[in-house]
Amino acid sequence: MSGWRAVAEATREALALLGYATPACLPGEPGECGGSDAEHAAANLGALRAVVEHRITHLGPCSRPLVDEVAARIRAELAAGPPCD
C-alpha cells in the first residue's frame, strides 16, 4: 500500500466523521473511479480543508485566536519535520 493510499483512506474517514461522506472509489474498490491514490488524497485533503474552514467559521469570531494559535504551532512543527512521501 502506498503512503498516499493511507492518506486517502484516513482523510476519507475524517470527512465521514465530520459529516461529509465521500464515495469508496479508490483503486481496487467497488466504485473505482480511475483516480490514483495520490489524486484521491489531494481531493480528500481539499474537501477536508473546505469542511474544516466551514466549521471554524461557524464557531464564531471568538474562537479565531485559538484556531490561529494552534494552526501556527502545528505548521511550525510540520515544517521542522520530514517531508511527506
Secondary structure, DSSP 8 states (H G I E B T S, - for coil): --HHHHHHHHHHHHHHHTT------STTSTT--S--HHHHHHHHHHHHHHHHHHHHHHH-GGGHHHHHHHHHHHHHHHHHS----
